[in-house]
Amino acid sequence: MIIKIEYLEVRYGRNPPVLSIDNLSIERGERVAIIGPSGAGKSTLLRTIKGYMRPSQGKVEVMGVNLATARRRERQPINRRIGVIYQQFNLIPRLSVARNVLCGRLGLTSRWRSLLGIFSAEDHAIAWSAICEVGLSKKAHQRADTLSGGEQQRVAVARALAQQPTIILADEPVSSVDPAWAEDILELILEVQTHHQATLVMSLHQPDLARRFADRIIGLRDGRVVFDAAPASVTDTRLKELYRGHDSLPLNDNATRSGKDQTRSA
């Protein structure tokens, strides 16, 4: 078991819990998608697994360490083995692709090297390998802010890969890219996850993408698990219940593929 959650509550200040999960376990190598309406607690769950959020009660055990009670020196080695792909890329715009990817090595190098931005030959080799793996070798020295949204997310994937992660967390990884290319980014993330035998936990806005790209889907609503099932069991009826009270279900994948076909034919 690589992630184990028991009787978890996460809250902001004295407000009611934004996340309340009795039991949730994720096995090593699983490919898990978390879906649900806005405010369901998807990002909070990922932030809690990463260790950014400390629960008000319960256990969050990641790679054998309970992040809820562990000291900083115990959490740091775990944190370094969790790569995160963010919705808004979180790149440094003025830096090159290569320098942004090297940032993934900061937690794995000595403190003085991190402060000075000095990286070893091994760090450079690992970063270059990650850049090649995401298909950006020809743009390695190009500034990040000159790239398209899809290319910037590829840089973010490479940065996470440079950490040589055991777990990859992807928080709405395709929400800030052209919908026509969402599936390309997800295919890349899955290729990276499979090649490096990592565990993947991703929050997705589009249920149809979750059904296509995950082995297991967790439905969250109001901070609670509504269902935890295989993609084939996540029927339209279950989705309608999950998103009940919201204007409509998110854009389905047929529209994504249609948009991609139109982009390619333009």
N, C-alpha and C positions, 0 to 999 in steps of 0.2 A: 504494500500500500504506500503510494508516494505522497498522497494528500488525504488526511483524515480530519473531518470536522464533526464535533459533537456538541450539542446544546449551545450553539453559538448565538450570541446577540451582539450586534454592532449598532451603536447609536451616536448621534452627534449631540454633544452636550447632554442636557436633561430631557431631550425630545424622545418620543417613543422610538423603539428600535427600527432602523431602516433595513435590517437584515436579521432574520430569526430562523435558524436552521437546526433541526434536531440531530440529523445524521446525514453525512454525505462523505463518500469515499471515492477516490479516483486511483486507479491502478497505473503502474508504470507503463508508459507507451500508449496510453489511451488518447483518443482524439475526441474531445468533448466540446460541444457548443452550448452556450447559455443564451436563451432567448427570453423575451418578455417585453411588456410595454415600457415606455419611458418611466423612470423612477422605480422600477421593479427591484433594483439592487444589484444589477449585473456588474457594473463597474466597481461597486463597493465590495462585492465578493472577490473580484480579481485583486483589488488593492489589499484586501485582508490576507489573501494567500501570499501576496508579495511581501507582506509585513509592513506596508505603509499605514494600515489601520490596525489599532489595537482593540480587540473586542472588550466589551464591558463584562462579558462572562462567556464561559465555554472554552473549548479547546480547538486550536488550529494547528494540527501537526503536519509539518512539511518535511519530507525526507528524514523523519524520525525525531524532529525537534519541534516542541510546542512553542510556536511563536508568541502565544498569548502570555507566557510566563518566562520565556528565555531571556537571558541578559544579552546586551548588545553584542558582546564578543561571540556569543553562541549563534546569534541571528545572522551575523555578517557572512560567514561561509555559505549559509543557505541562500542568502540574498544574491550572492555572486553567481550562483548556479541557476538563477531564474532570469531568463531574458524576457523583456517586455516590448511588445509592438503596440504603439499608441495610435489612437484615432487621428491626432493632429501631427503625427510624425515625430515631433519633438527634436528636430534637427537644429543645428546651429547654422543659420542661413549663409553666413559669410565664409564658412569653412568648406573645404573641398569634400567630395565624397569620401576620399581616403581618410581624411582627418575625422570626419563624423563617425566612420566605422571604427576607427581606432579608439573612439570614446568608449566603445564597448569593452575595452581592455583596462579602463581606469581602475576598476575595483579589483583587478587581478595583478596589478603591478605595485611596486613599493610606494609608500606615501610621498616621498620626495620626488620620485619620478612623476607621480600623478599631479602634484602641485606645479611642476615645471612643464608638464606636457611632453615628457621625454619617454619614448617607447623603445623597447628592446628589439633586436632583429627578429626574435620569435614573435613578438606582438605584431610587427609589420607583416610577417609571413602569414600569420593567422588572419589578419585583416584583409590582406590581398586575396587569400583563398576564399574568404566570405564574399568579397566584391565580385570575384569571378563566378562564384556559385549563383549569384542573383543576376548575372548577365550585365554588369556595369563596368567591365574592365576598361572599355574605351572612354568612359567618363569619370575615371577615378580621380582626375585632377580638376574636374569641373566643380564650380561652386554649387552648393546644394540648392540655392534659391533660383538657379537657372534651369532646374529640372522640372518636368511635368509632375503632377500629383502622383501618378502611378510610379514614376521613377523615384520620387522621394520616399515612397513607402517601401520600395525595393532597398533603398539605402537603410531604412529603419530595420528591415528584416536582416540585412547584412550586419548591422550594428549588434542586434540581438544574437546573431549567429557567432559573432566574434567573441562573445562571452563563453562559448562552448557550453551552452546551457543544458541542464538536465530537464528543466521545465520551461516551456514557452507559453507566456500569457499574451493573448492578443485581444486588446480592448477595442471593439468596433473597428477592425483593421481596414475595412473597405468603405467606411462612411464618408471619408474625405477624398475619395478618388472618383473619377468618372464612372458612373454605374456600368458603362459599357465594358470596363476593364476589371470589374470587381472579381470576376471568376479567375482572371489571370493571377491576381495577387493571392487569392486563396489557394490556387493550384501550386504557386511557388511556396507558400507557407507549408502546405502539406508535403511537398517534395523535400523541403528542408527538415521537417519533423521526422519524416520516414528515414531519410538518409542518415540522420544523426541519432535516431532511436530516442528522441525526446518525447516527453509527455506534452500534449497541446491542450490548453484550455482557452477557448475564445468566446467572446460575447459577440453576437451578430444581431443586426437589426432586421434582417430578412429571413424569415423561417424557411423559405424554399432553399436558400443557400445553406442553411444549417442541415437540412435534410440531405443535401447533395454532398456536403464536405465533412460531415462528422459521423463518427461511429455511434455516438450517444448524445442525446439532447436533454438538457435540463431546462424545464420551463419555470421561470420565476415570476411571481406576482405579489406585490406588496411585501417584498422581502422574504417570501416563503416559497419553498419548492412545491409547485403544483403537480408536476410530473417529472419523472426521470426514466427515459425510455429509449429504445432503439428508433432510428429514423422512420422505419416502416410503420411504427406504432403511433407516430405523431400525425394523426389524421387532421383533416380540415376542421372537423367538429371539435377536436381538442384545442386547436389553435383559436377557433372562434371563442371558446370559453376562456382561454388564457388572455385574449385581448378584449374580452367583453367590457363594454363601456367606453372603449376608445373609438375614434371616428371610423377607422378602417384598419384592416390588416396591412402591414408594410408591403411595399412594392414587391410583386412576385418575380421569380427568376425568369419567367417567360419574357417579361418586359426588359430585363437585363440583357438576355440573349438577343432580343430584337434590336435593342439599342446598339449592341456590339456589331451586329450584322450591318446596320445602317452606317455605323462609323467606318467599317471596313470598305463598304461600297461607295462611300463618299469620295 
